[in-house]
């Protein structure tokens, strides 16, 4: 019985999917997009379509795949055990990096809230402290994490919905138009410049798939949660970031470390701006909590399959893989120190681009595997054909996002990915000698 009570229902999973996307993705976005200009609405539309294609294909993978383990299980259909390993490994690396970027967003809002000017090392230490806090809070297991996320998400829902609904009273069309393309960058380039950022906001559309093992009735609930969460997040993102662009002058927005706080301070009073910042910090830490839980699950399922060291599978009484969580947060602390940068914005950018590149690898593997997953499940040909076309669109979008992430992120992402094959070589005897276990 105890085990069964720890399962999530469809509403909880939809919320978790939307929260995983929104909680962290949006709070620095207005600043990032202001650096490009309001022309970034085009990137939004491209990413929203790309993300819906990915989400639909993931939902199909979830419905017809008979292997557990989320994206790794999907990849195994087409690429065997090494594909399963590579999907889990790159996804794990991506989450390790992404969670540091989320912690940095929380620190950025915090420094603004308390008016503290931290040196780069101070920012780094604060970031590490936030990561440890979010990790320790997960020791109570899945249900508690779900409950905490359910409360903290209001910290992002209130400001973001608030600005989407009432922000229009302060919206200035001329300011919005003036911010269209402030640096006069060619259109294709300008759209590409913000693709990484908009995709960063949607990372998490696969998190419902990553948590399949703790969901009731996954065949029905995972697709609903993935599509519902993605569509809901898309609408809210596009409206809120574009409203802000018409409220706050572009140059002020591009240099802010707490854009939503700035917008509310401008609409009402600085005190209201501070309350919004506090809410955003709360939601950011809640989102980080959900993500640290998800990453522990990804590492655990990989360890259960024999890909990762056994330390990641050990559970405590509350079914939480505590030793794995502590190992993960230690790695993140080292990575935070390695990416110290003179400006918070810069460190955030580097981490986001790298997280996006490594996250796209399992996306591409999963999209490619949908063809065989549907064949094995005997899906009617016409239905399968449509789903494969949509998955192809998702894959094309993924390649465009890789291209847009820039050379540096591509290089580091490629090195991290290639390292995965060396690591698979170490564990391969478990899978390749005894014949492939079914």
SVG drawing of the C-alpha trace seen along z (x, -y; Angstrom):
<svg xmlns="http://www.w3.org/2000/svg" viewBox="-7 -55 44 69">
<polyline fill="none" stroke="black" stroke-width="0.4" points="0.0,0.0 2.7,-2.5 4.2,-2.4 0.9,-3.0 0.2,-6.1 3.3,-7.7 1.8,-7.8 0.8,-11.0 -2.6,-11.7 -3.1,-13.4 -3.7,-16.9 -0.6,-16.7 1.4,-15.6 0.1,-18.3 0.9,-20.9 4.4,-19.3 5.0,-19.5 3.9,-23.1 5.7,-24.0 8.9,-22.3 8.7,-24.5 7.5,-27.7 9.0,-27.9 12.5,-28.4 12.2,-29.1 10.4,-32.3 11.8,-34.4 14.9,-35.7 13.3,-35.5 12.2,-39.1 15.8,-40.2 17.2,-37.7 14.6,-38.5 15.1,-42.3 18.7,-41.8 17.3,-40.7 14.2,-42.9 10.5,-42.3 11.2,-40.5 11.8,-37.5 8.0,-36.9 8.8,-35.2 11.2,-32.8 8.3,-32.2 6.0,-31.1 8.7,-28.9 9.5,-27.3 5.9,-26.9 5.3,-24.9 8.5,-22.9 7.7,-22.2 4.2,-21.1 5.6,-18.7 8.1,-17.3 5.4,-17.1 3.0,-15.2 5.8,-12.8 6.8,-12.2 3.2,-11.5 3.1,-8.9 6.4,-7.4 4.8,-7.2 1.7,-5.5 3.3,-2.8 6.7,-2.2 6.8,1.0 10.2,0.2 10.5,-1.8 13.0,-4.6 11.6,-7.6 13.6,-8.9 16.4,-6.2 13.7,-3.5 12.5,-5.1 16.0,-5.4 16.7,-1.8 14.2,-0.7 16.2,-2.1 19.8,-2.4 20.0,0.6 21.5,0.4 24.1,-2.3 21.3,-4.5 19.5,-4.1 22.7,-5.0 23.4,-8.0 19.9,-9.4 20.0,-9.1 23.6,-10.3 23.1,-13.5 19.8,-14.2 21.4,-13.8 24.3,-16.1 21.8,-18.7 19.8,-18.7 23.0,-19.0 23.8,-22.1 20.2,-23.5 19.6,-23.3 22.7,-25.5 21.2,-28.1 17.9,-27.9 19.7,-28.5 21.6,-31.4 18.2,-33.0 17.1,-32.7 20.3,-34.4 19.9,-37.1 16.4,-38.0 17.7,-37.7 20.6,-40.2 18.1,-42.6 15.5,-42.1 18.0,-42.8 20.0,-45.3 23.2,-43.3 26.0,-43.6 27.8,-40.3 31.2,-39.6 31.4,-36.7 32.6,-34.3 29.8,-35.4 27.2,-34.7 28.8,-31.3 28.6,-30.4 25.0,-31.6 24.2,-29.5 25.7,-26.4 23.8,-27.1 20.5,-27.2 21.3,-23.9 22.0,-22.2 18.8,-23.6 16.7,-22.3 18.4,-18.9 17.9,-18.3 14.2,-19.3 13.7,-16.3 14.7,-13.7 11.0,-13.2 10.1,-11.5 7.8,-12.1 4.6,-13.1 6.2,-15.8 8.1,-17.2 4.8,-17.3 3.0,-19.1 5.8,-21.7 5.8,-22.4 2.0,-22.8 2.4,-25.7 5.5,-27.4 4.3,-27.5 1.9,-30.2 5.0,-32.4 5.3,-32.3 1.7,-32.0 0.5,-35.1 3.0,-37.6 3.0,-36.0 -0.8,-35.7 -1.1,-39.1 1.0,-40.8 -0.7,-38.9 -4.1,-40.1 -3.7,-43.6 -0.3,-44.6 -2.2,-45.8 -3.3,-48.9 0.3,-50.0 1.2,-48.7 2.7,-51.2 2.5,-50.3 5.2,-52.8 7.6,-51.4 6.9,-47.9 7.5,-48.9 10.7,-50.8 12.0,-47.7 11.3,-45.5 14.9,-45.1 17.0,-47.6 20.4,-46.4 19.2,-46.2 20.3,-42.6 19.1,-40.7 15.8,-39.0 16.9,-35.4 19.8,-36.0 17.7,-37.9 15.1,-35.0 18.0,-32.5 19.6,-34.5 16.6,-34.0 15.8,-30.4 18.0,-28.9 16.3,-31.1 12.8,-30.3 13.5,-26.5 15.1,-26.8 11.7,-28.0 10.1,-24.7 12.7,-22.3 10.7,-20.1 8.0,-19.1 9.5,-15.6 9.5,-15.6 6.1,-13.8 7.8,-11.0 10.8,-11.0 8.5,-10.4 6.4,-7.7 7.4,-5.2 5.6,-7.3 2.3,-8.0 -1.1,-6.3 -2.3,-5.0 0.6,-6.4 -0.8,-5.4 -3.6,-7.9 -2.2,-10.4 1.3,-11.1 0.1,-12.3 -2.6,-14.5 -0.1,-16.1 2.6,-16.6 0.3,-18.4 -1.8,-20.2 1.3,-21.5 3.1,-22.5 0.2,-24.4 -0.7,-26.2 2.9,-27.2 3.3,-28.5 0.3,-30.8 1.4,-32.3 5.0,-32.8 4.2,-34.6 1.7,-36.9 3.6,-37.8 7.0,-38.5 5.5,-40.6 3.4,-42.7 6.5,-43.4 8.3,-44.5 5.6,-47.2 5.8,-48.4 9.5,-48.6 11.9,-50.5 14.1,-48.0 17.5,-49.2 16.3,-48.9 14.9,-45.5 18.0,-44.2 20.1,-45.1 17.9,-43.8 18.6,-40.8 14.9,-40.7 12.7,-41.7 9.3,-40.9 10.1,-42.8 11.1,-45.8 7.9,-45.6 5.7,-45.6 7.8,-48.3 7.1,-50.4 3.3,-49.6 2.7,-50.1 5.4,-51.0 8.9,-49.7 7.4,-47.9 5.1,-45.8 8.2,-45.1 9.9,-43.7 6.9,-41.4 7.0,-40.1 10.7,-39.4 10.1,-37.5 7.4,-35.4 9.6,-34.7 12.5,-33.5 10.0,-31.2 8.8,-29.7 12.3,-29.4 13.4,-27.4 10.2,-25.3 11.0,-24.6 14.5,-23.7 13.1,-21.3 11.1,-19.5 14.0,-19.4 16.5,-18.0 13.8,-15.3 13.5,-14.6 17.3,-14.4 17.6,-12.0 14.9,-9.8 16.7,-9.9 20.0,-8.8 18.1,-6.2 16.5,-4.6 19.8,-4.6 21.5,-2.9 18.6,-0.4 19.3,0.5 23.0,0.9 24.2,-2.2 25.2,-4.4 26.9,-3.4 24.7,-1.6 24.9,-4.5 22.2,-6.3 19.6,-3.5 19.8,-3.3 16.6,-4.5 15.8,-5.7 12.6,-4.9 10.7,-7.6 11.7,-6.0 14.1,-8.9 17.5,-8.2 19.4,-10.3 22.9,-9.1 22.4,-9.8 21.0,-13.3 24.1,-14.1 26.4,-12.9 24.6,-15.0 24.6,-18.2 28.4,-17.7 29.0,-17.6 26.8,-20.7 28.8,-22.6 32.0,-21.8 30.4,-22.9 29.3,-26.2 32.8,-26.9 34.1,-26.1 31.7,-28.5 32.2,-31.5 31.9,-34.6 32.2,-38.4 28.5,-38.9 25.5,-36.9 23.9,-37.3 26.9,-35.9 27.2,-32.8 23.4,-32.2 23.8,-32.4 26.7,-30.0 24.9,-27.5 21.6,-27.8 23.1,-27.3 25.1,-24.2 22.0,-22.8 19.9,-23.2 22.6,-21.5 22.9,-18.5 19.1,-18.2 18.5,-18.1 20.5,-14.9 17.9,-12.7 15.1,-14.6 16.7,-13.7 17.2,-10.0 13.5,-9.8 12.1,-11.4 14.1,-9.0 12.9,-6.0 9.2,-6.8 9.1,-5.0 10.1,-1.6 8.2,-2.1 5.0,-2.4 5.9,0.5 6.5,2.8 3.2,1.7 1.3,2.4 -0.1,-1.2 -2.3,-1.5 -0.1,-2.8 -1.9,-6.1 -1.9,-7.1 1.8,-6.1 2.7,-8.1 1.2,-11.3 2.9,-10.9 6.2,-10.2 5.9,-13.4 5.2,-15.4 8.3,-13.7 10.3,-14.7 9.2,-18.3 10.3,-18.1 13.7,-16.8 14.1,-19.5 13.3,-22.1 15.9,-20.4 18.6,-20.8 17.7,-24.4 18.0,-25.0 21.4,-23.3 22.6,-25.5 21.3,-28.6 23.0,-27.8 26.3,-29.0 29.7,-27.5 31.0,-27.5 27.9,-25.7 28.0,-23.2 31.7,-22.5 31.3,-21.8 28.1,-20.0 29.8,-17.8 32.7,-17.0 30.3,-16.1 28.3,-13.9 31.4,-12.1 32.6,-11.4 29.4,-9.4 30.6,-6.9 33.8,-6.3 31.8,-5.9 29.5,-3.4 32.5,-1.4 33.2,-0.9 29.7,0.5 29.2,2.2 30.3,5.7 27.2,5.9 25.0,5.7 26.9,6.8 28.6,10.1 25.7,12.0 23.6,11.3 21.2,8.4 18.8,8.9 15.2,8.5"/>
</svg>
